Amino acid sequence: MVDVALLFGRIVVIALLYFFLFAAVKTGVGMVAGRSKRTRRGLVLRVTKGPREITGISIPLDGPVIIGRSPDADLVIADDFVSGRHARVVPTDDGPVLEDLGSTNGTLVNGQPATRPIGLSAGDVVELGQNRLEVVRL
């Protein structure tokens, strides 16, 4: 009788694990597919100069993007001149807006310090320390 109960318990645990994995994969696939459809014609932030690991990647500007050295940031830049939470880009009806989050070394947009929130458009250049990001239209 105990053997039957243990066998039944094992089957239930395995079924729950498979259900959890199925739900996680389904959610992840939906997030990836949904994100790419929304950003086809939008703006992205492309890393043109920075650490080798992230140079060339593009971040869609269809939602808030935190840029910084912290592992919690959406775009992590491993550079001593970049603060943990250095800057934030937020989409608005008029286009994305960049805001410096009180970083130690500041943020430049087209060579000018970002002392207040600044609207971004295609072709703008954002500099954080020795790193360079460009706003590009897809």
C-alpha positions in Angstrom: 0.0 0.0 0.0 2.8 2.4 0.8 4.5 1.6 -2.5 1.4 2.5 -4.4 1.1 5.8 -2.5 4.8 6.7 -3.2 4.3 5.8 -6.9 1.2 8.0 -7.1 3.1 10.9 -5.4 6.0 10.6 -7.8 3.6 10.7 -10.8 1.9 13.8 -9.4 5.2 15.6 -8.8 6.4 14.8 -12.3 3.1 15.9 -13.8 3.4 19.2 -11.9 7.0 19.7 -13.1 5.9 19.2 -16.8 3.0 21.5 -16.4 5.3 24.2 -14.9 7.8 23.8 -17.8 5.1 24.0 -20.4 3.7 27.2 -18.9 7.1 28.8 -18.7 8.0 28.0 -22.3 4.6 29.1 -23.5 4.9 32.4 -21.7 8.5 33.0 -23.0 7.6 32.3 -26.6 4.6 34.7 -26.3 6.8 37.4 -25.0 9.4 37.0 -27.7 6.9 36.8 -30.5 4.8 39.7 -29.2 7.8 42.0 -28.7 9.2 41.5 -32.2 5.8 42.3 -33.8 5.4 45.5 -31.9 8.8 46.9 -32.7 9.1 46.3 -36.5 8.8 49.9 -37.4 9.9 51.6 -34.2 13.1 52.9 -32.8 15.9 50.9 -31.2 18.9 51.9 -29.2 22.0 50.3 -30.8 25.3 50.0 -29.0 28.0 51.2 -31.4 30.9 51.6 -29.0 31.4 49.8 -25.7 32.3 46.4 -24.2 32.8 43.7 -26.9 30.0 41.6 -25.4 27.3 44.2 -26.1 28.6 46.1 -29.2 26.1 45.8 -32.0 23.1 44.8 -30.0 19.9 46.7 -30.3 17.3 47.4 -27.6 13.7 48.2 -28.8 12.4 51.4 -27.3 8.8 50.2 -27.0 8.9 50.1 -23.2 11.0 51.7 -20.4 14.7 50.8 -20.7 17.0 51.2 -17.8 20.7 51.5 -18.7 23.4 50.9 -16.2 26.0 48.7 -14.6 23.6 46.9 -12.3 22.5 43.4 -13.3 18.9 44.6 -12.8 19.3 47.1 -15.7 17.7 46.3 -19.1 21.0 47.2 -20.9 23.9 46.2 -18.6 27.2 48.0 -19.5 30.2 46.7 -17.5 32.1 49.9 -17.4 33.5 51.8 -14.4 32.3 55.1 -15.8 28.7 53.9 -15.9 26.5 54.1 -12.7 24.4 51.2 -11.4 21.2 52.9 -12.7 22.7 55.5 -15.1 19.9 56.5 -17.4 16.3 55.6 -18.4 14.6 55.8 -21.8 10.8 55.9 -21.6 8.5 55.9 -24.7 5.9 58.7 -24.9 3.4 59.7 -27.6 5.9 62.2 -29.0 8.7 59.6 -29.1 11.2 58.2 -26.6 12.6 60.4 -23.8 16.0 59.9 -22.1 16.5 60.9 -18.5 19.8 60.8 -16.6 19.1 59.1 -13.2 21.6 61.1 -11.2 24.6 59.3 -12.6 28.1 60.2 -11.3 29.6 60.9 -14.7 26.6 62.2 -16.6 25.0 61.4 -19.9 25.5 63.2 -23.2 22.9 63.4 -26.0 24.5 64.6 -29.3 27.4 66.0 -27.2 25.2 68.0 -24.8 24.8 67.0 -21.1 21.3 65.5 -20.3 20.5 67.7 -17.3 16.8 67.3 -17.9 14.7 64.7 -19.8 15.5 64.9 -23.5 13.4 63.6 -26.4 15.2 61.2 -28.7 14.8 60.7 -32.5 16.5 58.6 -35.2 20.1 59.6 -35.6 20.6 60.8 -32.0 23.8 59.7 -30.2 23.8 58.9 -26.5 27.1 58.7 -24.6 27.6 57.1 -21.2 31.2 57.3 -20.1 33.2 55.7 -23.0 30.2 54.0 -24.5 28.2 55.2 -27.4 24.6 54.3 -28.3 22.7 55.4 -31.4 19.0 55.7 -31.9 18.1 53.9 -35.1 14.8 53.4 -36.9 14.0 49.8 -37.9 
